[in-house]
Amino acid sequence: MPDGRHTNGQREKEQIEAIITHINNKTPSGNKIIECFFNIFALTIISARDRTGGNRGTHYDFEILTEENPEEWFRVESKASKDKKEISDKPWELGVQFLNGKPQDYICCDIYAKLWYKEYIENNLFTNMFDISASVPSYEDWRDKDAFCQSDPKTLYGIQLKNNFRDSWGPKSSMKDIGDGLDPRYHIFEQFNMNNDELNELKNQIYPRANEALRVKDYWFALAGDVTNPDTFNCKWYSKFTISTIESIAINKERCKQKGDITFDVFAKNDEGQPFNFHTHMRWGKGVGFSNIRMDMK
């Protein structure tokens, strides 16, 4: 089955390429985007280019050059959606996350991984269900080489699990596709819990990393609709967002039930003391149950 998140990321990449092309060619769509920027910041965009670098540490999408500052390229985070028509005060609501976090940086990921290992791996449940001949790795090996690995699983156990599962369920399937209430994430969600000390630790882990990702973006750009049709799309530019403090974090149980991923509500304030709330959630990036647990902030 196709990975919806991969499809969303590819769609956003194509939108960004289109936005850059329209700006540089001064098309009607490009002029609308340029005018929108000028109306807010009194600066004229004269050129745009793709970002330099493309790994997880590159926390923006493209760069712009202005007539008033011809020697300085400004970094822009872009969020676009062809399906939506309205734009809110939070541009990231239109697109994918503003930060992909590494699991090693967040206590909740280790708590989640330990539960998963205990319920499905240590007791040989998956071994028997999916006819795995490899021995069960230690928790540390499974966590570091499979669950926290930012690519496909690396232990022999993890490799067999993914291969055997997909032999039965399809080449792009993952455990979320089992259906009939058997998605193993929901059983973990029912047991997942964090005490106040752990939530405070998570808060202290999120704050600097979220701010680091936010500070690198000089501007944000949101576009709702089809960029090729200037008469119908809406767009908006925003200045830099930063967080002054995170006041509290709570597990969003309703969102967990709907999505399957463990989701946290983060209640924060910006540098002006205004509410700046967002979601962060753990998800499997390379197939549910296989590898690449990560923390997405949106």
Stockholm file with secondary structure:
# STOCKHOLM 1.0

chainA/1-298         MPDGRHTNGQREKEQIEAIITHINNKTPSGNKIIECFFNIFALTIISARDRTGGNRGTHYDFEILTEENPEEWFRVESKASKDKKEISDKPWELGVQFLNGKPQDYICCDIYAKLWYKEYIENNLFTNMFDISASVPSYEDWRDKDAFCQSDPKTLYGIQLKNNFRDSWGPKSSMKDIGDGLDPRYHIFEQFNMNNDELNELKNQIYPRANEALRVKDYWFALAGDVTNPDTFNCKWYSKFTISTIESIAINKERCKQKGDITFDVFAKNDEGQPFNFHTHMRWGKGVGFSNIRMDMK
#=GR chainA/1-298 SS CCCHHHHHHHHHHHHHHHHHHHHHHTCHHHHHHHHHHHHHHSCCEEEEEECSCCSTTCCCSEEEEESSSTTCEEEEEEEEESSCCCCCSCGGGGSSCSEEECGGGCHHHHHHHHHHIIIIITTSHHHHHTTCCSCCCCHHHHIIIIITCSSSCCSHHHHHHHHHHHHHHCTTCCGGGSCTTCCHHHHHHHHCCCCHHHHHHHHHHHHHHHHHHHHTCSEEEEEESCTTCTTTCEEEEEECCCEEEEEEEEECHHHHHHHSSCEEEEEEEETTSCBCCEEEEEEETTSTTTSCEEEEEC
#=GC SS_cons         CCCHHHHHHHHHHHHHHHHHHHHHHTCHHHHHHHHHHHHHHSCCEEEEEECSCCSTTCCCSEEEEESSSTTCEEEEEEEEESSCCCCCSCGGGGSSCSEEECGGGCHHHHHHHHHHIIIIITTSHHHHHTTCCSCCCCHHHHIIIIITCSSSCCSHHHHHHHHHHHHHHCTTCCGGGSCTTCCHHHHHHHHCCCCHHHHHHHHHHHHHHHHHHHHTCSEEEEEESCTTCTTTCEEEEEECCCEEEEEEEEECHHHHHHHSSCEEEEEEEETTSCBCCEEEEEEETTSTTTSCEEEEEC
//
